[in-house]
Amino acid sequence: MREKKTIAVTLIIFVLLALLGVVILGVLFSSTIGIRWVGSFEECAAAGYPVMESYPRQCKTPDGRIFVEEIRPSEAVCRDLCGDGVCQAVVCMAVGCPCPETKENCPQDCR
């Protein structure tokens, strides 16, 4: 009879510890329930999370992850100087440099 009581008490303690573990895990993971998974700045902003107006912009999820907007350099744009009387055959490749001119695309300057 005493052996049955010991088994019953052990079983009750085991069940209570298991329930306590489930409650603790629930509390620990409840902060992430309802948080949409995001993996980029664009996904974070689309999910409606706050976007900080910094440069570059940053988006913060409720669980503390921060995604930074990727800033791509603007396309290099050359200046079209066709018609200025100078054939710009050799040019630099930086923003604002003259566009390369040839007989085909600027016959009035390149003869």
N, C-alpha and C positions, 0 to 999 in steps of 0.2 A: 504494500500500500504506500509506503513511504517513497519507494522508487517511482511510482506513478506520479506522485506529487512533484518530485524533483524534475521529472521529464516535462510535466505540465508547466511548471514555473520557468524552466529553461526555454521552452517553446514560446511562452508568453513574452519573456524578455527578448528573445530573438525577433519576434514579430514587432514588438515596440521599437527596437533598434532599427529594423528595416523601415518602418514607417517614419521614424525620425530622419533617417538618411534620405528618404524620398522628399520630405518637407524641406530639408536643408538644400538639396539639389534644386528643388523648385524655386526657392528664394534666390539662390545664386544665379539661376538662368532666367528668372522672370524679367530681368532688365533687358534681355535681348528679345523677348517675345514681342512681336509686332514690328520689329525693325526689319525693313526690307534689305535684302542683300544688295550691296552695291560694290563695284570694283573700279570705278573711275569717277572723275569729277563730273562728267556729263550725266552718269547714272545717279549720282548723289543729288545733283541739282534737280534732275527730272523726278526724283522721289519726293521732292519738296522739302528737303533738309536745308537749313540755313546756309546761305552763301555769304562769306565775308567779302566786303568790297575792298580788297587789297589788290596789289599787283604782284604776281598774278592772283586771281581770285581763288579762294579756298572754300571748300564745302565740308561741313562737319556733321557726322552722323551722331545719333544719340549715344552710341556706345563709345564715342571719343575718337573714332578714326577720322583723319583729315585727308581730303583729296585736293590736290593742287591742279588748277587748270594749266594745260600745256599751251604755251605761247609759241606759235610757229612764226619764224621770221617772214616778213612780207616778201612776196615775189620780187626779185630784182627787176626794176623797170628802167629801161634805158630811155634816153631822151632822143627823140627823132629830130635830127638836125638836117635832114635832107632838104636841099634848096638853099643852104647857106653859102654855097660856092666852094666848100671844102669837102673833099672826099674823105670821109671818116672810115677808112679801110681797116686801120689798126686802132682798136679801142680797148679801154679797160673793162672789167667785168663787174664793177661795183654799181651800187644803186646811183642813178643820176648820170652815169657815163653816157656818151653818145652811142646810139645803135650802130652796129656795123653796116656800112654802105658798100654796095657793089654796083656794077654797071646795070645789073638787072633790076635792083630795087630802088636805085637813085641815079638814073642816067644823066640828070642835069649836073650833078656834082662829080661823078666818076666817068670820065671819058676814055 
